[in-house]
């Protein structure tokens, strides 16, 4: 049975196995929605930043951890109020529902190595960052629909095929923070691979990273064929533990989405971030070092953007954003503002 497991993540994230078992540190977080102590350090190579302990054998399960009235630490501030779609039909043995945890090292993934002709480009033109692509992954994907012979079929019989479509979006090239956070929909960003990033939930409001079975690149297609991530993809980040921060994509409000480590090379966790799952530090941005706000991908819920700090775009070709029906390619594409479903 294919299991990514500790060794797979240790390779992809350049971490020793022991460090993945228990990511140690003594960082903390504030309770008022402001950035945490860790989120206000001096940036890359910060000597005072220590990542908060994270046990990958007992990660918190994020089922139904969303708020619709206002943001709340540890939750997703969701514009979607009705999660009534489908997804994986059975919980895998890596989920401990009674204790509300799951084991990253025991989760299986969809088999297969299917290559695609990916196209994606991004460039800054004036005040906008222009993204264009065909939605196909640059790395081999798993085989979808999930085959009956695949062990994943026992838990998640994803019937969808990966489809090409036109992706075209213009994000703010120099995003600004709003006075108050705003809610997110089903799609929260686009990664440097040209593949969209969805929120932490499946169409039923469950923790998609824990419950749904993705391929070895931590992605899968929804019902219209749009291949997407719900969290950190091990195929996007293979840098050395010496790298303190690396840009992996952009949220729909234009702010960058990064992976970050403390001075000991340990990945940050959600406890080190603010209410929207971000922080302010010095990062590489538009070719130069800048101290700015950004979002951070983590191994624990809510994994990625939990609310927007800036003003998100409301229309784009190929992305499920804006009013119902907006951004749908002519020959099928993502649903409107409802939750992405499989």
Secondary structure, DSSP 8 states (H G I E B T S, - for coil): --B-HHHHHHHHHT--HHHHHSB-------SSSS--GGGGS-STT-TT-----B-TTSEE--TT-EESSS--TTSEEBS---------SS--TTEETTTTEE-GGG-B-B---B-----EEEEEETTEEEEEE-S--SS-B--SS--TTSGGGGT-----------EEEEEETT----SS-B-B-SEEEEETTS-EEE-SB-TTSSBHHHHS--BTTSEEE-TT--EEESS--TTT----TT--EEEEEEETTS-EEEEEB-TTS-B--GGGS-TTSEEEEEEEETTEEEEEEEEE--SSTT-S-SSBSS---S--BTS--SSTTTT--TT----SSS----
